[in-house]
């Protein structure tokens, strides 16, 4: 593991260590390896598999949860290698060493408990209640490649050695793969203007993926943004003054919106450190490309229709994710900000804003175009933007009653 990455993770988890010199574990989803660490040193490592479906926080998603955990239970001490466990109970039966019909839980169990509220702890996302373990497996031939239903799977000899190395309370960090934006793999984003509707939605979405997020806002001291700040900090976002101090050596990329001037201190700090500065639309385009995305466009009604599609898919048990321009009451009632959600499936519903012309960067699976009217741009300009979006979509639903949209070619 890269020393800079290891040091950054250590700094994040230090407050959870009883002693700064304590052993902790890092599961690299990207490398499919489990690292045993002390401080900024790797003292051991094992091939370790995560979920076939990738990283995700939602219960029943069959995905591996990201972020900071600890070992809450050690189960199976003294059991022979290959012993089969069901419901965390020793069955007294040993694996025959041959059958591979299913991923049996073998030899030892280290049960994980999430420590980050809203990410891997709490209703709907709780790693302990999802029964996320580190355990031995009957599919040793697959260890080192993603194949589990959410747990971390090790070879049986390795899980015995690991079991003796750790204790109940040992911190485990599950490191998600980076998000690639403009060709650069990024694990640490700083948002300038993080309290804005579009920016806060992206910040939440990244935190739901286990990505590190910091941000600043010129309204930091305003009472009107106090609840937003509290919610973002509750998800693990680090909020700083908008004076450049929030852009650090650990920042991979600075994300800005059209409203941020080039003279902003955060941009100056990023330029000084040679940190890339991207527009929020570049990040959203990367996220859209990574999912089965439904992008809702139009000069009016976008937020309403985005919410409707999200609700329809949720009612059909499709477990979609959401990036919206307005909060949904249903999500606010769950204690969320309401304009972002991480579901368990590959479906993502986004609101695609045409006001600054950046929606031409998006390539969704499906685009839904509602209407055309003069708003931030002329009719001809808006029509051109929507025509480009349609051409970049695999399939489009547009309002045929709108005289402008009815003249555009179908996707």
Secondary structure in CASP SS format (residue, H / E / C, confidence):
PFRMAT SS
TARGET T0000
AUTHOR 0000-0000-0000
METHOD secondary structure of the structure
MODEL  1
X C 1.00
X C 1.00
X H 1.00
X H 1.00
X H 1.00
X H 1.00
X H 1.00
X H 1.00
X H 1.00
X H 1.00
X H 1.00
X H 1.00
X H 1.00
X H 1.00
X H 1.00
X H 1.00
X C 1.00
X C 1.00
X C 1.00
X C 1.00
X C 1.00
X C 1.00
X E 1.00
X E 1.00
X E 1.00
X E 1.00
X E 1.00
X E 1.00
X C 1.00
X C 1.00
X C 1.00
X C 1.00
X E 1.00
X E 1.00
X E 1.00
X E 1.00
X E 1.00
X E 1.00
X C 1.00
X C 1.00
X E 1.00
X E 1.00
X E 1.00
X E 1.00
X E 1.00
X E 1.00
X E 1.00
X C 1.00
X E 1.00
X C 1.00
X E 1.00
X C 1.00
X C 1.00
X C 1.00
X E 1.00
X C 1.00
X C 1.00
X C 1.00
X C 1.00
X C 1.00
X C 1.00
X C 1.00
X C 1.00
X E 1.00
X C 1.00
X C 1.00
X E 1.00
X E 1.00
X E 1.00
X E 1.00
X E 1.00
X E 1.00
X E 1.00
X E 1.00
X E 1.00
X C 1.00
X C 1.00
X C 1.00
X C 1.00
X C 1.00
X C 1.00
X C 1.00
X E 1.00
X E 1.00
X E 1.00
X E 1.00
X C 1.00
X C 1.00
X E 1.00
X E 1.00
X E 1.00
X E 1.00
X E 1.00
X E 1.00
X C 1.00
X C 1.00
X C 1.00
X C 1.00
X C 1.00
X C 1.00
X C 1.00
X C 1.00
X C 1.00
X C 1.00
X E 1.00
X E 1.00
X E 1.00
X E 1.00
X E 1.00
X E 1.00
X E 1.00
X E 1.00
X E 1.00
X E 1.00
X C 1.00
X C 1.00
X E 1.00
X C 1.00
X C 1.00
X C 1.00
X E 1.00
X C 1.00
X C 1.00
X C 1.00
X C 1.00
X C 1.00
X C 1.00
X C 1.00
X C 1.00
X C 1.00
X C 1.00
X C 1.00
X E 1.00
X E 1.00
X E 1.00
X E 1.00
X E 1.00
X C 1.00
X C 1.00
X H 1.00
X H 1.00
X H 1.00
X C 1.00
X C 1.00
X C 1.00
X C 1.00
X C 1.00
X E 1.00
X C 1.00
X C 1.00
X C 1.00
X E 1.00
X E 1.00
X E 1.00
X C 1.00
X H 1.00
X H 1.00
X H 1.00
X H 1.00
X H 1.00
X H 1.00
X H 1.00
X H 1.00
X H 1.00
X H 1.00
X C 1.00
X C 1.00
X C 1.00
X C 1.00
X C 1.00
X E 1.00
X E 1.00
X E 1.00
X E 1.00
X E 1.00
X C 1.00
X C 1.00
X C 1.00
X E 1.00
X E 1.00
X E 1.00
X C 1.00
X C 1.00
X E 1.00
X E 1.00
X E 1.00
X C 1.00
X E 1.00
X E 1.00
X E 1.00
X E 1.00
X E 1.00
X C 1.00
X C 1.00
X C 1.00
X C 1.00
X H 1.00
X H 1.00
X H 1.00
X H 1.00
X H 1.00
X H 1.00
X H 1.00
X H 1.00
X H 1.00
X H 1.00
X H 1.00
X H 1.00
X C 1.00
X C 1.00
X C 1.00
X E 1.00
X E 1.00
X E 1.00
X E 1.00
X E 1.00
X C 1.00
X C 1.00
X C 1.00
X C 1.00
X C 1.00
X C 1.00
X H 1.00
X H 1.00
X H 1.00
X H 1.00
X H 1.00
X H 1.00
X H 1.00
X H 1.00
X H 1.00
X H 1.00
X H 1.00
X H 1.00
X C 1.00
X C 1.00
X C 1.00
X E 1.00
X E 1.00
X E 1.00
X C 1.00
X C 1.00
X C 1.00
X C 1.00
X C 1.00
X C 1.00
X C 1.00
X C 1.00
X C 1.00
X C 1.00
X C 1.00
X C 1.00
X E 1.00
X E 1.00
X E 1.00
X E 1.00
X C 1.00
X C 1.00
X C 1.00
X C 1.00
X C 1.00
X C 1.00
X C 1.00
X C 1.00
X H 1.00
X H 1.00
X H 1.00
X H 1.00
X H 1.00
X H 1.00
X H 1.00
X H 1.00
X C 1.00
X C 1.00
X C 1.00
X E 1.00
X E 1.00
X E 1.00
X E 1.00
X H 1.00
X H 1.00
X H 1.00
X H 1.00
X H 1.00
X H 1.00
X H 1.00
X H 1.00
X H 1.00
X H 1.00
X H 1.00
X C 1.00
X E 1.00
X E 1.00
X E 1.00
X E 1.00
X E 1.00
X E 1.00
X C 1.00
X C 1.00
X C 1.00
X C 1.00
X H 1.00
X H 1.00
X H 1.00
X H 1.00
X H 1.00
X H 1.00
X H 1.00
X H 1.00
X H 1.00
X H 1.00
X H 1.00
X H 1.00
X H 1.00
X H 1.00
X C 1.00
X C 1.00
X C 1.00
X C 1.00
X C 1.00
X E 1.00
X E 1.00
X E 1.00
X C 1.00
X C 1.00
X C 1.00
X C 1.00
X C 1.00
X H 1.00
X H 1.00
X H 1.00
X H 1.00
X C 1.00
X C 1.00
X C 1.00
X C 1.00
X C 1.00
X C 1.00
X C 1.00
X E 1.00
X E 1.00
X C 1.00
X C 1.00
X C 1.00
X C 1.00
X C 1.00
X E 1.00
X E 1.00
X E 1.00
X E 1.00
X E 1.00
X C 1.00
X C 1.00
X C 1.00
X C 1.00
X C 1.00
X C 1.00
X H 1.00
X H 1.00
X H 1.00
X H 1.00
X C 1.00
X C 1.00
X C 1.00
X C 1.00
X E 1.00
X E 1.00
X E 1.00
X E 1.00
X C 1.00
X C 1.00
X C 1.00
X C 1.00
X C 1.00
X C 1.00
X C 1.00
X C 1.00
X C 1.00
X H 1.00
X H 1.00
X H 1.00
X H 1.00
X H 1.00
X H 1.00
X H 1.00
X H 1.00
X H 1.00
X H 1.00
X H 1.00
X H 1.00
X H 1.00
X C 1.00
X C 1.00
X C 1.00
X E 1.00
X E 1.00
X E 1.00
X E 1.00
X C 1.00
X C 1.00
X C 1.00
X C 1.00
X C 1.00
X C 1.00
X H 1.00
X H 1.00
X H 1.00
X C 1.00
X C 1.00
X C 1.00
X C 1.00
END
